[in-house]
Amino acid sequence: MSSKSYGCILPKFSSSKVSPKIVSPGLDPPNDHPTHSNHQQQQQLQHQQQQQQQQLQQYIRHHRHPSHRRKSTKVNSLRLNMINMGLMPIDVETVKKVLPRGPMDFTSFQKHRRMFEKYRALLSYEFGVATKGESHSMRHGQKPGNGIKNCNKKLLPYDYNRVVLQLLPDVPHSDYINASYIDSIIKPNAYIATQGPNEDTIGDFWRMVWEQNSYIIVMLTKIFDFIRVMCCQYWPIETNKPVMYGPMEVTLLTEEPLADFTIRTLRLRRPGSSDHVSSKRPTPTPSYKERVVYQFQYYNWPTHSCPFVNSLLQYRRRIRIYMNEVSKENIVGPTIVHCSDGCGRTGAYLCIDANLEFCDEDNSFDIFGYTKKMRQARKGMIETMDQYKFVYSFLEEAYLSGKTWFPVSELAQQMKYKSMKDTLTGLNEYQREYQKIVKMSPEFTIGDCAGGYRIENRAKNRDVAIIPPDNHRPYLTTFQSNDSTDYINAVFVDGYTRSREYIVTEWPLAHTIPDCWSLIYDHDCNSVIVLSHPEDIHAYPTFWPNEKEKRRKFGPVFTVDLVSFNHYTNIKSWIFRINKKVVSLTELMSGVKGVPKTTQFFQITCWPQGHKVPSSTNALVEMMNMVERWRQRTTYGPVCVIAANGRSRVGVYCAANVAIEQVVQHGEVDVFQAVKTVRRNRPKLIENETEYKYCYDLILHYVLNYLNQSG
């Protein structure tokens, strides 16, 4: 056994990189800047702002007119209960009394949403009224020549507000694209809602981006969902290699992958373009012969369900940061938003974005009114009642969360402020934030976690109150015997730049140790973090070879060899080689061989049982850095994080890593959202206010000791 000091370990975390500026990578400033003078450009920007302010004031005056105010009416609760239980048909006179009559302040909004939870029939009725829009002429979309340009023949743009492209010479119907202008609450033509491009419309899509002077593309779908093509890939795969799509040249400049979405920077050119815009909806004439646009592709919005609120909230915030930067120096056209058909998810996102923008201006929400407005502009906007309900849930949580991030330069100042107690409540800001998080925690039913409750799996859980949801647990594929199952009490946890970056699990029981090695092997966990050092070896048996035995067999399948070990101050590490013996008849007959895999264990030894935080913050941060350096040398497989009960301590490790990655990537601190991220699939992670506060301490230690160093 050797005893060493840490040395200077400077992995990716130790970069001094901060939030990148939104620039045009690889481009020199254009010589032929706008054809407008700077004075003219400023006038146009001022005109846009005046238009926006006028629309806001007109909207508020209209909806706050006395005729739109709700009259004080007493709701018949008995009748509503009977309607809700299906004991009597919907009585229009009863339910329409609770329909919104205009924008609502947050207190009214929250009260209205609570009625949905109590009376689902009200939600159903309101959604039906909101989405019962008039139908308008769709003559252009129905033309035979435009049929191949529509992904869904039932969802066509209305003629009165469709996006009209500039006609191409000798190409009939080349002015058509399945896209519609959509107003926000406070700005006309703020968005273009469109379907995801197919192979026949990629060129048209990029012409629309160019002609409409758009800089932001919001993509709310994957390319594939299971075996179905949701949208074709309409941008180049390789960076700095231009690709022609119709008359447009597109170059991928950079990609920034994050856990739930990717930000792409693309350069758009139209060789020999005269840069005219359709006269249907006049917008400022594009002035650059080339333009940099930004595409934001969101991955985690399933076709038939809704995403996590904090995931979509961070996505929307990142888009707004880019929009604000771009609009400082450019006359910006509509934001282009699409999913697969440009309706359901697109409508839900627009309703969220427009209402958050409206709330910033007037501290009000108007989901009902804006949904009706969208349905007048495009068919199918917000397709399902679940999406409509999600918009309500999203806006409530976003409002209650408030602004949770701040620049890393303000960390020490913010921590000082958060430590101050409120004289009325006796709580400091850390405690208030943690209480908010607990109230917003997801709830899983027994049905959601059915695998862990099955008879054959019950004995594999240390605590029946901590069972992983089936949609978010890692399934085992290596079985120790014929009666083995795919279950282990473990759950995936997202990082900041990678989804499913961590696997959180409990200390294995004596009879689940082979399953633990199956987990490590099957999911390529080349880093295993052990955050406990239990003294009771009977309840918490050591599940790896020690320095004396060198080799140990776990069940009939795995033999683990100790390759090397190091003992540092407060940290121990072991490198193991996992050898797999193929015992499955199917695998033997198909000639499958067990490939040896290497993993490294890291154990912190200064976190005694019963202590909420370790005695050395430096040791935990150093261990994080050691893990990152090891992953850089090997592969970025999931990090397996183990603690005695699979709940305490592991949340601290994961949340601190998520927050530190955000510090490095974007120069921001957002512990609140980092904790919400790690609690998505296991709500009991970060189980007390002490652990929550300690996440801030870890980040401060990292910032003071590592951020400005270079490796």
Phi, psi and omega in degrees: 000133180251150177242123186227159168271167186295318193080178181268104182257112186235085178277199179306324181304328190277009178293151176268011181298136177237187185305123183289144175283150180275104184230183177255091185301135176077006182245137170276155177303131183299140178285324180262064181310211183294151172288336173288153171286164178300323180297317179296320180296318179297321179297319180294320177297318178296322179296318177301315181296320179295318177301315181298315181294321179296318180296320179299311182296321179295318180297314182294317180298318183295312186278347177254012173296147182309328181291343181260356181282142178289130175283149180290105181234146179268123181278133179280096185296321181298315180295319179296320178298319180293320176296317182298324181274359179078017181275347175208152181293162180297125177264108186303319182297329180283312187280332183288346177295334183259005175292142177299142179251012182154189179302145180239140170289171190294324180298314178293321179300313182294319178297319179296318180294324179298328178294327176300318183292329180277321182235093181297333179299329178293318178299315180298317181292315181298317179298318179298318179291318183296326186260006178269077183265162175287153176260140180243174181298135177233038188301318184292320179292337182271356179296139181305324181291345181256002183302317183289348180271358181250124177288325180229114186291348178272346184244085182249153179285148174287147182295325189290337182226023178286154175281124181254120180276159174292131181296137174273145181302129174061023177237099181295150179064015183283000176272359187260136168212145181282082184207147184226143171285137177230129174283150164274186179290328187243001184218127177288145177052040181289330185230159163239118176265127184215162176282160174295135182301142169253182185300333182273349187238008181300313180299319178297321180299313182288330173297319179297316179302316182292308187291329181272001177060038181273144180243342186238128175241122180254113183250120188249029182213158169279170173289316179239143169235104191060243183256002183267134175280117182270330184192140178280159178283111187256016178229160181295150179279317185264147179283148175059027175235100184299143177230137178270127172241100188062228180276000187256138175257125183238133179234127174279119182267310180215157172229134176237098180280134172237177189299318186251349181202166178235138176255123179244138175253123184233145175257132184243130179226149171230095184303132177071017184285142171267356171061040176277154177245150179307141179278354181299310177231093185299129174229165181304135181293127177302138188251345182266145172283344172217152183218144175264127178239160184236128178248134181242106181260119180262130187262331196260042173243094182298154183299321188246020175210193185237156183278176172288140184299312186290334176294310180290329179295318178292323176299310181297321180296320180294321177299316182295326177299314179294317180301317181295320179293316182295319185287349178293328187236003184225154170273108192261131176279192183296150171283128181268125183236131177211151168242232175272310180253001177071031183228285189301291181293324177299314179297319179296317180295316180297321179296320177295310184296314182295322181287324176293321176296317178295320179296322177298326183273321191230002179057037182222161174234150176213074181290313183300309182295320182287327176297318176299319180296317179295319181295335174287337185264333182200141180292147169075007181294121193062094189278325189239160178294328178297321177294320179296316178295323179298322179300316177300312181298317181299310185294324177295313181293321179298318180293315181293325180293319182069196178280117186251351184251161175204158179297148182298334179296341181261008189302307183299318180296317180294321180294324177295317179295318183292341180278347183283133181275142174284130185293334181278313184267338184076009181253146171267177186292326176303315182293319179295318179298315182296321178297322175299314182300316180299318180294331182268005185295141176292156177239132179249138179273170175299325178296323178297329186247034189302323183303316182287341181265356178296149186305316184289347182250351186299323183286356180268004181249132174289324184223118183290350177276351181238086182240134182284144173290141185299327182288346186231018178255150175282130180267138178279142177243348175258120183252139182280334181202178182293333181263011176288156177239174181273010189262137165215146181284087181210159183213146175283144175228133181283148169265198179271321182253350180224136172282152179052043182284336182235150168240117182261131181213166179272164175297127186296145170285167182304320183273357177250007178301314177302324178295325178298319178290328173298318179300311182297318182286309186297327184253016174053048177277094181274000175226128179235122182257125179247112187258012179233160175219062188297144179273334181278094185286345177281317178282330182231077184290146175294130187244026175218159180294140176266182186292341183274315187277336175066317182227142180212141181260134179238101183070188182282350190258314191252135168238128186245126179256138173277118181271313179199162176213152177220138175246116176257178174293115178073002180222140171239148176219145178226139172253128183239150169250125182260119179255128182250130175261127180281119180243346180289131180299320180298315180291322179297317182291330180271001176077022179289136178244144178281114181277128177297143179231153182247138176219154176239131175266139174234124180236129175271133186250005181249031178235078187297154178299135181094347178268136182283333179225158179289161179283345180229108175294323180301320181297318181292319178293320177298319180295321175302317180292321177299318179297316181296320179294320178297320180292325177296326180282334184248251178223163180264058172286172179300145175268122179273121183245122188239134171221170188307310183253004180068019184225299180286153177074314184297325178295323177299313182299312184291314183295320179296320177296316178300314182293321180293321176299322178293323176300313182291316187286317189231005178066028183235153173243127178212074181294323181306308181286330176298317179293320177297325178297312184285342179270359183304313187259346175218091188297346182271359175294148191057078193270000177203170183293331179295315178297321180298311179298324183293333175301319176297319180298319179296318180294317178299317179298318178297314182298318183288331189248345186229328193302319186266008176271159178232139183268000000 
